């Protein structure tokens, strides 16, 4: 498993745990109300579980498992791959911070732009890897 | 495919169907039970998507213990039991706690939250050491082979 995939999969596990803990707090709050502010955790719970856990795990596993190039570097250039991980996680953090603190800065817009940049990098890295090396009969 | 993965995927398929039945109930508005929308989303995202990710990753990620049985696949089976018990408890207790004011449904809802956190924890315990490079994988296999040889020599 390449290091990029190892970073992404480990990050996704951390987000899974965080997202589940936030979900558990909200579930307990449904039974025994803890604090009115607990519901503000909902958008963070959704962002972390969808982008942090499911999307990050899928991108990391795709980078590892999709067919490789026959020539080196077999999974494409390293720097765009590093930027893909960095941008996705920066994007998630910006969106989460935007939900947590009141600010005039449009952090959620910046977060979504980072996530978009990460997805574009993922597509550009993998487009030519979606091939078959079996010859047609 | 190991038994644990097959069990995860089949349970996931059941939740997939249940989630769509729930969404149908919401659409036609025939259920008197409250709180069906969060149940639909959690059956879909936890019961189906997360459950097949768990099942397939336990099977496909490197460093799998090929022995079958509860003891050999301890963390995997605990994950399965905690996740499904937690989700079933939620499916029952969440609408019921909105209908009946008895404390038992609230306790079950809290228990469901705890079980789902436990499921994620046991899954991470199982999978974290298995996120490894090819080099680490080779070294692990080498260590296992050496240990087996030592055990065989010891038994002789």
Contacts between the chains, C-beta under 8 A, distances in Angstrom:
chain1	res1	chain2	res2	distance
A	1	B	61	8.0
A	1	B	62	6.4
A	1	B	131	6.5
A	1	B	132	6.4
A	1	B	133	6.0
A	1	B	134	7.3
A	2	B	133	7.4
A	3	B	133	7.0
A	6	B	131	5.1
A	6	B	132	7.4
A	6	B	133	7.0
A	9	B	131	5.3
A	10	B	128	7.4
A	10	B	131	5.9
A	13	B	124	5.1
A	13	B	127	6.8
A	13	B	128	6.6
A	16	B	120	5.7
A	16	B	123	7.9
A	16	B	124	7.3
A	17	B	120	5.5
A	17	B	121	7.1
A	17	B	124	6.3
A	20	B	116	5.9
A	20	B	117	5.5
A	20	B	120	4.5
A	21	B	117	6.2
A	23	B	113	7.4
A	23	B	116	7.2
A	24	B	113	3.8
A	24	B	114	7.1
A	24	B	116	6.4
A	24	B	117	5.0
A	25	B	113	7.9
A	27	B	90	7.1
A	27	B	109	6.0
A	27	B	110	7.4
A	27	B	112	6.6
A	27	B	113	4.0
A	28	B	109	7.5
A	28	B	110	5.3
A	28	B	113	5.3
A	30	B	94	7.2
A	30	B	97	7.2
A	30	B	109	6.2
A	31	B	97	6.4
A	31	B	105	7.8
A	31	B	106	3.7
A	31	B	107	7.5
A	31	B	109	4.3
A	31	B	110	5.4
A	32	B	106	6.5
A	32	B	110	7.2
A	49	B	45	7.0
A	50	B	45	8.0
A	53	B	50	7.8
A	54	B	45	7.7
A	54	B	49	6.3
A	54	B	50	7.7
A	54	B	53	7.4
A	57	B	53	6.5
